[in-house]
Amino acid sequence: MYVTIADFIREWNWEARLTQQLLEDLTDDSLKQKVYPEGRTLGRIVWHFTTNIPEYLAHFGLKVNQAKNSADVPTSAKEIAETFKYISSYIAKAIEQQWTDESLKEVQIAFGREETNAQILMGLIKHIVHHRGQATVLMRQAGIKPFGVYGAPKEDWIHLGAENPPL
């Protein structure tokens, strides 16, 4: 759990870099990929977690700009990646400017239960990680080798000489 804003910012920046690398591998065509016909597209999922960041934090009291409309999914993978890059940097600065280490201990109602602001920030990162996992599956289905976020994809294991890559 985060004890200081610096703790959060360190992890936020790390996870944002990993997410950014994944987003930069997307193609415009891959944004249309779905798991099943009625499912959300890869573009909808990555746009959701990108635009949800300021919405989520505004709900918990941060004063942030919510300029992007989450309903209007871009058809450009580059636009999504650039928007994520801007928002992730902007949010880090907003948190550093508006919350203190003491703010992390404050309790709010989040999704029907009491949580500290530190837990709320952890929830934000977990939300992005959850959807990032979905995105890697859809990327594979779209023919894109996913970036190895917390482990190499099978192609990298094979390239390294592993006959039976770990699952």
N, C-alpha and C positions, 0 to 999 in steps of 0.2 A: 504494500500500500504506500501511497505517496505521503511523505512527511513534509516535504518542501515543494514549492513550485518548481524549483530546479530539478527535483526528482522526476516530476511529471514531464517537464519540458525535454529532458534527456530522453525519456522513453517515447514521448510524442514524436520527436524529431527522428528517432530511429525507425519507428513504425511508419512514419510518413515517407521516409526514404525508400523503405521496402515497398510500400504501396505505390509510390511514384514509379519505381522501376517496372512494376507489373503493368501499370497504366500505359507506360510508354511503349510497351510491346503490343498493345491493341492495334487493330486495323479498323478502318471504317466499316468494312464488311463484317468483321467479327462482332461488332456491336449488335447485330441482328440475331446472333446465336441464342437459341432457347433449349432448355432441357426437354421440354415437351410442348406441344402446340399452344396450350393455354398459359404457359409459364411466362415469367418475365424474361426479357432479353438481357444479354450481357450488358448492353448499353444502359438499360433501365437500372440494373443493379449497381453498376459503378457510379452512375449519376446520382442515384439515391444516396449512397453513403457519402458522396462528395457534398451534395447540397444539404444533407441532413446535419452536417457538422455545426454550422452556425445556428440552424433551427434548434438543435438539441441544446446548445449552450445558452441561447437566448431564453429558452424555457426555464433554465436554472439561474437566470439573473444577469448573465453577462450582456453587456451592451455591444452588439455586433451587427454588422451590415448583413442583411439577408437578401441581397440583390438578385441572386439566381433563382429562377422558378424551377422547382423540382419536377413539375409536370412536363416541361419542355425538354425532352431528352435530345441532346445534340446528335447529329449524324456524323460528326467529326470526332474521331478518337483523340486527335491532337487537342481539340478544344476541351475535352474532358480532362486530359492529363494536365493541361495548363491551368484549368480552373482548380483542380485539386492542389496543385503546387501553390497557387496563390492563396487559397483558403487555408491550407495547413500552416503556411507561414504567418498569415494574418491572425489566425486563431492563437498561435503560440504567443504572439506579441500582445494580443488582447488579454489573455490570461495573466501574463506577466504584469501587465499594467493595472489590471482590475482586481485580481485576487492576491492575497498574501499567504504566507505559510499558515497563519491562523485561520484564514478563510477555508482551508482544506478541512478543518475540524467542524465547521458549521454543518448542521443537519437540515435537510430538506426532505419533502415527500417526493419520491421518485418512483413512478410506476406502482403506486399504491403502498409503498413501504418507506420507512425512514432510512436515508442514506446520508453519509457525509459527502461533502463536495469532492473529497478524494475518491470516494467510491463512485460518484457520478462521473468523474473524469476517467476512471478505470473502465466504467461501462461504455463510454464513448470509444475508447480504444478497442474494447472487446467487440463492439458493434462493427467497427471497420474490419477487424480481423475475421469475423464471421462471414461478412460479405466478400472479403478478399478470397476466402476459401472457395466460396461459390464461383467467383470469377475465374479461378484457376481451372476448375472443372469445365466451365463453358469455353475457356480459351482452348483447352485440349480438344474439345469437341469441334471447335472452329478451325482446328489444324495449326494452332499456335503452340509452340513449346512454352509452357509456363515458366516464369522466372522462379528459381528455387528460393522461396522466401525463408523457410526454416529447414531446408534440406534440399538436396539436389534432385531435379527431376530425373526420370529414368534414363534419358539420353545422356546426361552428364555422368551417371554412374557407369553406364556402358562404355562411354568414352574413356573413363578412368580404368577400364579393364575388369569391372565387376561383371561376372557371368550371370549372376542372379541378384539384380539390384534389390535393396530393401524395399519393402512396401511402404 
